[in-house]
Structure formats: structure tokens, C-alpha cells
Amino acid sequence: MSVSEIESGNTEWEMGSREWYFSSGMIWVACLFLTGTVTIADPDLWGHTLYGLRALEQHVLVERTDPFCYTEPGTIWINHEWFSELSFGWLWIQMGNTGLWLWRNFWLCMILIPTWIALRKSRASLSGAVLLLVYGAFCLAQFVVFVRPQLVTFGCFAWTLLLLRHYVDRPQSKGVWYLPVVMLFWSNSHGGFLAGVGVEALVVLWVGWGYFQGLYQRRDFLRLVVAVSASWIVTLINPYGIQLHQMLWDHLITTQIVREWQPLWQARQALLYYIPFLLIALAFFCSRKWEWIDLMLIAVVAWQAVSHIRHVALLAIAVMILLPRPITDAVRNLFPIINQQWSGRARLGLRSVLIVTMTLAILGLGTHTVIHLQEEGVPPWQIGVETVSRAPGMPVAAIEVLNNEQLAGNILTDYGWAQYVIWQTFPASRVAFDGRYRTVYSAQLEEEFIAFQKLNQNSSTSTPLLDEYPTEIILLPKSQQTNGYLKNRRDWSLIYEDEQATLWVKDIFRFQATLERSRRSAILKPEIPEWLLFPAAPPEIETQP
């Protein structure tokens, strides 16, 4: 073929469709390798897996009340990730780490396949496809490195957006009837299905306006309304009914202490988070081939991304699916001479060298990280757990001390460590608060926990978590300022600390043997590797002073 069927109507750029498929396919595979080979345990992965295991053992879909906390025991638990957790539990039983790794990579494909389809349907140029794939993958890599139910939202969002956008262009398409199927699965796997509800509503309004303008036929509008209405109705098919929606809306309007729920401008973040915004500026300021529906959808998702860091991933997905045409046109407008000189059969060799070089560079970056973790004992098909930093690092050494000293009781710990603590100590111990937030805990307890984290060496007031609840053990990151407050409390004693964590116990009778050993400096520091494999149980190894 002398003129590509894939190119975006750019007459001066000639490229065969075979070259487009092969070249963009190489980049696509390289991006999948970059995002799929290194896997780190999310701080909540222990909880997700444990909850699924317990549900399978009890032959139920969900546990209705919480068994893990001592602050609000028996409280109602609305678990919006229950189906993902059942999957985690089953895969853990069948294949262990590898099963969870395969689950993560399945959802990576569910993100990248719709992107590929969007590039093909939009007739993106090779340069535009490479730009979107590479930069999109680098941005997404910050979010998909973890095994977490949120990946279901990323994948289902991509497919929902693709189906809706295709219907806007081709209202006779029958793909819109897949929306209820996607939403039924999505709403039982992760609470992020509300993002799908939002974009569906926006597209319905757009097509409705187009109907009144004479751009769509009445049956086209009604077909979309029926499909979207069905997809909203099926969200009520879950173990909690309308209570699930009430909990999620309450969760959304509440200020969260989790970094990913903070606004983009308030928290430290990687510069890669701003890539989608740069691509948006490129598309809308350097091209005229965008459509208003794309601008509206991008604006809504961008507002969410600015409001909550975790939604930057959704914005990256939206950019890859909605903006291939304007990105292709923008690249042509910015580099017209290069666009002409590098086209045609005469430049096939040069283009091939550039694609191969870029592919090798992406593979090289991924391989570098794989080799580093392999040297630390974490092969690419396993899930690594870091043991030195604050979350996602886990306090393996401190838990080893708890086990060695045979300490058990009511444990107050960092929300990022709590589900690891649950996995390692339940049922002998229970926690005060963990990363499930409003799915379990009341707003009052959440406020009390936040207030506790803000205490410092200058604080002299009492705190409900220590003075009103039966807290007996405290496990904190060493960097947390609350340690200064605890040093001024005579009823609490520091029995262990390392570069990562501090361990405090209340001065009560059953801890006296441990307190005495602490005074004699007889509690030894475990020698823990920097990286372990999930679930990172404290190893039975020798200790040193």
C-alpha cells in the first residue's frame, strides 16, 4: 500500500498499514513489559487477600461486621471490593504470589488493549501512537506497580470510555449493550465505578443535545438511554444494595489522609503525573481536530485528577483513548518538515531504526529494575515487599520483635501498616484503625485517629485513642512526630526502635517481663533483608544487638 489506511488523512506522510501495526505493536509490547514486570505489594494487599480467604472459608460473599478492630468492634462493614478480594483469596490458594501477579497483568492488558483499539479506530499516525503509548505507560507505571482492586477501575473505565466514544461517532453500534455487563462486574469489584456513572451521564447529555439539534435520530438517543439506565440499575445488584452507594458518596466528600486522595498541588508527586496535562495542552492548543465531547470528558476527568492524585491514572487513560486524532494533528503541525522528510518508502529504514531504538530503550528501563529486584531476591513473576521505609515498606522487623517477645493485644499503628499487622497478628491481636476508612469506621474515630497522628513533643493534652480506648501496643513509623508526644507519657515505654519503626507498650502487668528486658537492652534487632516476597512473614533468623 502506498498510502496508509491507518494514517490520519495526512497526505504527505506515506506508510503501509503493515509497518504501522508492526512498529506500534513493538512499542505496545515494550510498554506492557515496562508496566507489568515489576510488582510491589500495596499496603492493603494483605487485607484484600485475607478478607477473600476468610470469605471463602466461611462460604459467604462478604463478612457483614468487622472482626479486626478493638475500637469499634462488630461495626457494620460495607466492602466495595468484595469480588476482587474473593479473586485474591482464590488465586492465593491456587497459585500464591504468581496468581496475584497474573491478576495484575490481566488488568494491565484490559487497560492497554482498549488504548490500542482507540489508536487504530482513530487512525492515529505512528508518531502520535508512540507518543501516547510511551508517555501514557510511564505515567500509569506509577499506579499499576501495585496489586490492588483499583486496577479493575482502570480497566473498566478504559472499556467504558471506548464504548461510549465509539457510540458518539457510530450510534448504530451494538457495543453500547456491553455497558451494563461491564458495570455489573465493576460495581462489585471496586467503588471507582462512580467514575463510569459520571462519564455515562455526560455522554447521554451530549447525545441528547445532539438529538435536539438534529444530529442524532430519536432511536439512537433512546438506545443509549436504555443501555446507560440498565448499567446504573445493575449497580444495585450487590450484597449491600443502595447502602453501597451511600457509603461511597460519604467517602468521596470526606477529606482523606491518604496521599492518593489529596489534591495534586498539596502532596509531593512524581513529575510523570503531569504528563497527561502536557498532552492535553498539546492536543487542544496545537490542533483543531478535537471535538467538544472530548474536551468535556477530558475536563471532567482532569478536574478529578487535580482534586485527587489517584485519578491521574484515569486521566492518562482518557488521554490515550480520546486524543489520538488531535495529538496526531498537533505533531504534524509542530514538525511539518520532519513529517514530510521522514515519510514514504525511502525513509522506511530510518523509521525502523528509531522504533527499534525506542523499543530497546523502554525494555532496557524495565530490565534494569527487574535485575535490581532479582538481585534482592524478587523475581519478576513474584510480588516484592520492601522492609525499610514507611508504607509501602512494611515493619517486618518490628513484627518479629512482637513475635519473639510473645506480645499480643490491642495495637495502634499507622494506617498504611495496619492490614499487614492484621495478617501477621490476628486473631491474637486487633488494630485500632486501618486503610478501610469509612467502609468500616465512623467519622468520629477517623477524626480521632487523624488528631493522634498530629500530636508532637509539644502536645500535652490527652488523646481518645490512648485514654478512652483499650490500646495496649503502639507501632509507629520512626519519622512520625507522635513519637515525641509518647516520650512525654509516663504510662508508655519504648521497647524497640530501628531506622523504620518504633514499638511502644503500655505499662501494665502482663508486659512487665518485656519492659524489664527492654531496660536491660536485651531486646535484639532482627536482621531483615531489604526485600522479601509477599506476604513477608518475619523470617526465623538470627538476631544481633
Secondary structure as the mmCIF struct_conf table of DSSP 4:
data_model
#
loop_
_struct_conf.conf_type_id
_struct_conf.id
_struct_conf.beg_label_comp_id
_struct_conf.beg_label_asym_id
_struct_conf.beg_label_seq_id
_struct_conf.end_label_comp_id
_struct_conf.end_label_asym_id
_struct_conf.end_label_seq_id
BEND BEND1 VAL A 3 VAL A 3
BEND BEND2 GLU A 5 GLU A 7
BEND BEND3 GLY A 9 GLY A 9
TURN_TY1_P TURN_TY1_P1 THR A 11 GLU A 12
HELX_RH_AL_P HELX_RH_AL_P1 SER A 17 GLY A 36
BEND BEND4 THR A 37 THR A 37
STRN STRN1 ILE A 40 ILE A 40
TURN_TY1_P TURN_TY1_P2 PRO A 43 ASP A 44
HELX_RH_AL_P HELX_RH_AL_P2 LEU A 45 GLN A 58
TURN_TY1_P TURN_TY1_P3 HIS A 59 HIS A 59
BEND BEND5 LEU A 61 LEU A 61
BEND BEND6 ARG A 64 ARG A 64
STRN STRN2 THR A 65 THR A 65
BEND BEND7 PHE A 68 PHE A 68
STRN STRN3 CYS A 69 CYS A 69
BEND BEND8 TYR A 70 GLU A 72
TURN_TY1_P TURN_TY1_P4 PRO A 73 GLY A 74
STRN STRN4 ILE A 76 ILE A 76
TURN_TY1_P TURN_TY1_P5 HIS A 80 GLU A 81
HELX_RH_AL_P HELX_RH_AL_P3 TRP A 82 MET A 95
TURN_TY1_P TURN_TY1_P6 GLY A 96 GLY A 96
HELX_RH_AL_P HELX_RH_AL_P4 ASN A 97 LYS A 121
TURN_TY1_P TURN_TY1_P7 SER A 122 ARG A 123
HELX_RH_AL_P HELX_RH_AL_P5 LEU A 126 VAL A 144
TURN_TY1_P TURN_TY1_P8 VAL A 145 VAL A 145
STRN STRN5 PHE A 146 PHE A 146
TURN_TY1_P TURN_TY1_P9 PRO A 149 PRO A 149
HELX_RH_AL_P HELX_RH_AL_P6 GLN A 150 ASP A 169
TURN_TY1_P TURN_TY1_P10 PRO A 171 GLN A 172
BEND BEND9 LYS A 174 LYS A 174
HELX_RH_3T_P HELX_RH_3T_P1 GLY A 175 TYR A 178
HELX_RH_AL_P HELX_RH_AL_P7 LEU A 179 SER A 187
TURN_TY1_P TURN_TY1_P11 ASN A 188 SER A 189
TURN_TY1_P TURN_TY1_P12 GLY A 191 GLY A 192
HELX_RH_AL_P HELX_RH_AL_P8 PHE A 193 PHE A 212
TURN_TY1_P TURN_TY1_P13 GLN A 213 GLY A 214
BEND BEND10 LEU A 215 TYR A 216
HELX_RH_AL_P HELX_RH_AL_P9 ARG A 218 ILE A 233
HELX_RH_3T_P HELX_RH_3T_P2 VAL A 234 LEU A 236
BEND BEND11 ASN A 238 ASN A 238
TURN_TY1_P TURN_TY1_P14 PRO A 239 GLY A 241
HELX_RH_AL_P HELX_RH_AL_P10 ILE A 242 LEU A 252
TURN_TY1_P TURN_TY1_P15 ILE A 253 ILE A 253
BEND BEND12 THR A 254 THR A 254
BEND BEND13 VAL A 258 VAL A 258
HELX_RH_3T_P HELX_RH_3T_P3 ARG A 259 TRP A 261
BEND BEND14 GLN A 262 GLN A 262
TURN_TY1_P TURN_TY1_P16 LEU A 264 GLN A 266
BEND BEND15 ALA A 267 ALA A 267
HELX_RH_3T_P HELX_RH_3T_P4 LEU A 271 TYR A 274
HELX_RH_AL_P HELX_RH_AL_P11 ILE A 275 PHE A 285
BEND BEND16 CYS A 286 CYS A 286
BEND BEND17 ARG A 288 ARG A 288
HELX_RH_AL_P HELX_RH_AL_P12 TRP A 292 SER A 307
HELX_RH_3T_P HELX_RH_3T_P5 ILE A 309 HIS A 311
HELX_RH_AL_P HELX_RH_AL_P13 VAL A 312 LEU A 322
HELX_RH_AL_P HELX_RH_AL_P14 PRO A 324 LEU A 334
HELX_RH_AL_P HELX_RH_AL_P15 PRO A 336 GLN A 341
TURN_TY1_P TURN_TY1_P17 TRP A 342 TRP A 342
BEND BEND18 GLY A 344 GLY A 344
HELX_RH_3T_P HELX_RH_3T_P6 ARG A 345 ARG A 347
HELX_RH_AL_P HELX_RH_AL_P16 LEU A 348 GLU A 375
TURN_TY1_P TURN_TY1_P18 GLU A 376 GLY A 377
TURN_TY1_P TURN_TY1_P19 PRO A 380 TRP A 381
BEND BEND19 GLN A 382 GLN A 382
STRN STRN6 GLY A 384 GLU A 386
BEND BEND20 VAL A 388 ARG A 390
TURN_TY1_P TURN_TY1_P20 ALA A 391 PRO A 392
BEND BEND21 GLY A 393 GLY A 393
HELX_RH_AL_P HELX_RH_AL_P17 VAL A 396 ASN A 404
TURN_TY1_P TURN_TY1_P21 GLU A 405 GLN A 406
BEND BEND22 GLY A 409 GLY A 409
STRN STRN7 ASN A 410 THR A 413
TURN_TY1_P TURN_TY1_P22 TYR A 415 TRP A 417
HELX_RH_AL_P HELX_RH_AL_P18 ALA A 418 THR A 425
TURN_TY1_P TURN_TY1_P23 PHE A 426 ALA A 428
STRN STRN8 ARG A 430 VAL A 431
BEND BEND23 ALA A 432 ALA A 432
TURN_TY1_P TURN_TY1_P24 GLY A 435 ARG A 436
HELX_RH_3T_P HELX_RH_3T_P7 TYR A 437 THR A 439
TURN_TY1_P TURN_TY1_P25 VAL A 440 VAL A 440
BEND BEND24 TYR A 441 TYR A 441
HELX_RH_AL_P HELX_RH_AL_P19 ALA A 443 GLN A 453
TURN_TY1_P TURN_TY1_P26 LYS A 454 LYS A 454
TURN_TY1_P TURN_TY1_P27 GLN A 457 ASN A 458
BEND BEND25 THR A 461 THR A 461
HELX_RH_AL_P HELX_RH_AL_P20 PRO A 464 ASP A 467
TURN_TY1_P TURN_TY1_P28 GLU A 468 GLU A 468
BEND BEND26 TYR A 469 TYR A 469
STRN STRN9 ILE A 473 PRO A 477
TURN_TY1_P TURN_TY1_P29 LYS A 478 SER A 479
TURN_TY1_P TURN_TY1_P30 GLN A 481 GLN A 481
HELX_RH_AL_P HELX_RH_AL_P21 THR A 482 LYS A 487
TURN_TY1_P TURN_TY1_P31 ASN A 488 ASN A 488
TURN_TY1_P TURN_TY1_P32 ARG A 490 ASP A 491
STRN STRN10 TRP A 492 GLU A 497
BEND BEND27 GLU A 499 GLN A 500
STRN STRN11 ALA A 501 LYS A 506
HELX_RH_3T_P HELX_RH_3T_P8 PHE A 509 PHE A 511
HELX_RH_AL_P HELX_RH_AL_P22 GLN A 512 ARG A 519
TURN_TY1_P TURN_TY1_P33 ARG A 520 SER A 521
HELX_LH_PP_P HELX_LH_PP_P1 LEU A 524 LEU A 524
STRN STRN12 LYS A 525 PRO A 526
BEND BEND28 GLU A 530 GLU A 530
STRN STRN13 TRP A 531 LEU A 533
TURN_TY1_P TURN_TY1_P34 PHE A 534 PRO A 535
HELX_LH_PP_P HELX_LH_PP_P2 ALA A 537 PRO A 539
STRN STRN14 THR A 543 GLN A 544
#
